[in-house]
Amino acid sequence: MIRIEKEKTGNLIKTFVSDKLTREDYDQLLPVMEKTLEDWKNVRWYFEMQDFKGWSMQGAFIDFSFSFEHANDLSKLAMVGEKQWQESLTQVMKPFTKADVRYFSLKEKEEALQWIRS
């Protein structure tokens, strides 16, 4: 399941995910991301995971395709979630983007938001 928020600054997208990310979740997210990428040269993405269980097969494929296509369009990526995802997701993302990728625990949400907005 996914919830998407855009901040007034325009180039910051916040996503809140739980359970598994599916094709239907990406059907909601991708139009928002693509419109933001059209309007801004660099995009900042806050990605919060709570009770996250990974991706469905289609969701993983869409995520990889989007990440590869837009690897240089993100300036910052704040990944917020449980410890189990920290190392793997951050390390998986780094080779695919020039963005400054940082991981924060759920207890560090406010710090993550301050960092992504700066």
C-alpha positions as a printed Julia matrix, in Angstrom:
118×3 Matrix{Float64}:
  0.0    0.0     0.0
  1.22   3.5    -0.79
  0.34   7.06    0.19
  1.87   9.94   -1.77
  2.27  13.57   -0.7
  3.81  16.51   -2.53
  5.16  19.48   -0.64
  4.56  23.07   -1.69
  8.21  23.44   -2.71
  7.29  21.34   -5.72
 10.34  19.17   -6.07
  9.84  17.08   -2.91
  7.76  13.93   -3.06
  6.98  11.97    0.08
  5.85   8.37   -0.1
  4.69   6.21    2.77
  4.61   2.48    2.08
  3.54  -0.6     3.99
  3.06  -4.26    3.2
  4.17  -4.98   -0.4
  4.59  -2.5    -3.23
  2.52  -3.68   -6.18
  1.89  -2.66   -9.76
 -1.21  -0.79   -8.56
  0.91   1.25   -6.16
  3.25   2.22   -8.99
  0.23   3.12  -11.13
 -0.42   5.83   -8.5
  3.19   6.85   -7.93
  4.65   7.03  -11.43
  2.38   9.78  -12.82
  3.23  11.98   -9.81
  6.95  11.28  -10.18
  6.94  11.82  -13.94
  5.04  15.12  -13.68
  7.43  16.34  -10.99
 10.43  15.29  -13.09
  9.01  17.25  -16.05
  8.68  20.38  -13.92
 11.97  20.22  -11.98
 15.56  19.45  -12.91
 16.16  17.62   -9.66
 13.73  15.9    -7.37
 14.03  15.06   -3.69
 12.31  11.88   -2.53
 11.34  10.94    1.04
 10.54   7.2     1.1
  9.14   5.91    4.41
  8.61   2.19    5.0
  6.57   0.87    7.92
  5.7   -2.83    8.19
  7.24  -3.11    4.73
  7.43  -6.58    3.2
  9.1   -5.78   -0.13
  7.82  -5.78   -3.68
  5.54  -7.94   -5.73
  7.3   -9.33   -8.83
  5.68  -6.71  -11.1
  6.35  -3.97   -8.56
 10.05  -4.87   -8.39
 10.36  -4.8   -12.19
  8.64  -1.41  -12.46
 10.76  -0.02   -9.63
 14.0   -1.19  -11.24
 12.97   0.16  -14.67
 11.99   3.56  -13.27
 15.13   3.79  -11.13
 17.37   2.97  -14.08
 15.62   5.44  -16.42
 15.68   8.32  -13.92
 18.95   7.55  -12.15
 20.28  11.09  -12.53
 17.04  12.98  -11.88
 17.06  12.66   -8.09
 19.21  14.97   -6.0
 18.4   13.45   -2.6
 16.74  10.26   -1.43
 15.86   9.78    2.24
 14.96   6.18    2.99
 13.23   5.81    6.35
 12.37   2.43    7.79
 13.11  -0.58    9.86
 16.69  -1.71   10.42
 16.3   -4.84    8.27
 16.0   -2.69    5.11
 18.74  -0.21    5.94
 21.84  -1.75    4.44
 20.3   -3.64    1.53
 18.13  -0.87    0.09
 20.69   1.87    0.5
 23.42  -0.21   -1.12
 21.12  -1.33   -3.95
 20.16   2.26   -4.78
 23.61   3.87   -4.72
 24.99   2.4    -7.99
 21.88   3.51   -9.87
 21.78   7.16   -8.91
 23.95  10.19   -8.41
 21.58  11.28   -5.65
 22.74  11.66   -2.09
 21.1    8.56   -0.58
 20.75   8.34    3.19
 18.98   5.9     5.45
 17.17   6.88    8.65
 15.4    4.72   11.23
 11.71   5.28   11.91
 12.74   7.07   15.12
 14.69   9.55   12.97
 11.76  10.66   10.76
 12.05  14.31   11.75
 15.78  14.34   11.09
 15.15  12.75    7.69
 12.55  15.39    6.81
 14.89  18.2     7.85
 17.69  16.72    5.76
 15.57  16.13    2.64
 14.19  19.69    2.81
 17.64  21.29    3.16
